[in-house]
């Protein structure tokens, strides 16, 4: 008589857990069916066949491009520059606020470190 080993039991447990999780995921996907149907109606698609046709047309269009259109490339570069500008502007404002706060809160010592003042006493921070 063969007694199952720990590894056999662990394998069965892992396989059972895997199947249970997949079953739960399948039920969740089926619950989204009505949302998918209303989204299809919203974009003007009769069914998934029409969406697949759109995807095929899009793929053919993209494969036909030898390179990205100049206008799209320029728009993307402009957008990236705006993001970088906004980020650098934000960093500058943040640095100004930090320095202003530091100058109000701290006084410089004779050395490079900062010394915080509190009621006439000073201690190294």
C-alpha positions in Angstrom: 0.0 0.0 0.0 1.4 3.4 -1.0 1.1 6.2 1.5 1.2 9.7 0.0 4.3 11.7 0.8 4.4 15.2 2.0 5.4 16.3 -1.5 2.4 14.5 -3.0 0.1 16.3 -0.6 1.8 19.6 -1.2 1.5 19.2 -4.9 -2.2 18.3 -4.7 -2.8 21.3 -2.4 -1.0 23.7 -4.9 -2.9 22.2 -7.8 -6.2 22.5 -6.0 -5.4 26.1 -5.1 -4.4 26.9 -8.7 -7.7 25.5 -10.0 -9.8 27.3 -7.4 -8.2 30.6 -8.2 -8.7 30.1 -11.9 -12.3 29.3 -11.3 -12.8 32.4 -9.2 -11.1 34.5 -11.9 -13.4 33.0 -14.6 -16.4 33.9 -12.6 -15.2 37.5 -12.2 -14.6 37.7 -15.9 -18.1 36.5 -16.6 -19.5 39.1 -14.2 -18.0 41.8 -16.5 -20.0 40.7 -19.5 -22.7 43.4 -19.2 -20.1 46.1 -18.8 -18.3 44.9 -21.9 -21.6 44.8 -23.8 -22.4 48.4 -22.8 -18.9 49.6 -23.7 -19.3 48.0 -27.2 -22.6 49.9 -27.7 -20.9 53.1 -26.5 -18.1 52.9 -29.1 -20.6 51.8 -31.9 -19.5 48.2 -32.2 -22.1 45.6 -32.9 -20.0 42.8 -31.4 -16.5 41.6 -30.8 -16.1 40.6 -34.4 -16.3 44.3 -35.3 -13.8 45.2 -32.7 -11.4 42.5 -34.0 -11.9 44.0 -37.5 -10.9 47.4 -36.1 -7.8 45.9 -34.5 -6.8 44.2 -37.7 -7.2 47.5 -39.7 -5.2 49.3 -37.0 -2.5 46.7 -37.2 -2.3 47.0 -41.0 -2.1 50.8 -40.8 0.7 50.6 -38.2 2.6 48.0 -40.2 2.3 50.2 -43.3 4.1 53.1 -41.6 7.8 53.2 -42.4 8.3 55.5 -39.4 6.1 57.5 -37.1 4.4 60.5 -38.9 6.4 63.7 -38.3 3.4 65.5 -36.8 2.9 62.7 -34.1 6.6 62.7 -33.4 6.7 66.5 -32.9 3.6 66.4 -30.7 5.2 63.7 -28.5 8.5 65.6 -28.2 6.5 68.8 -27.3 4.5 66.9 -24.7 7.7 65.4 -23.1 9.3 68.9 -23.0 6.2 70.3 -21.3 6.4 67.5 -18.7 10.1 68.1 -18.1 9.5 71.8 -17.8 6.6 71.4 -15.4 8.7 68.9 -13.3 11.7 71.2 -13.2 9.5 74.2 -12.4 8.0 72.2 -9.6 11.4 71.2 -8.3 12.6 74.8 -8.3 9.5 75.9 -6.4 10.1 73.1 -3.9 13.7 74.0 -3.5 12.8 77.7 -2.9 10.3 76.7 -0.3 12.8 74.3 1.5 15.5 76.9 1.5 13.1 79.6 2.7 12.0 77.3 5.5 15.6 76.4 6.4 16.6 80.0 6.5 13.7 80.8 8.8 14.3 77.8 11.0 18.0 77.4 11.1 21.0 79.8 11.5 24.3 79.0 10.0 27.2 78.1 12.3 30.8 79.0 11.7 31.3 75.6 10.1 29.4 74.1 7.2 26.8 72.4 9.4 23.5 73.9 10.4 22.7 74.8 14.0 19.1 75.1 15.1 18.2 77.9 17.6 15.7 77.4 20.3 15.2 79.8 23.2 18.8 81.1 23.0 20.2 77.6 23.1 21.8 76.0 20.0 22.3 72.4 19.2 23.6 70.6 16.2 21.1 69.0 13.9 
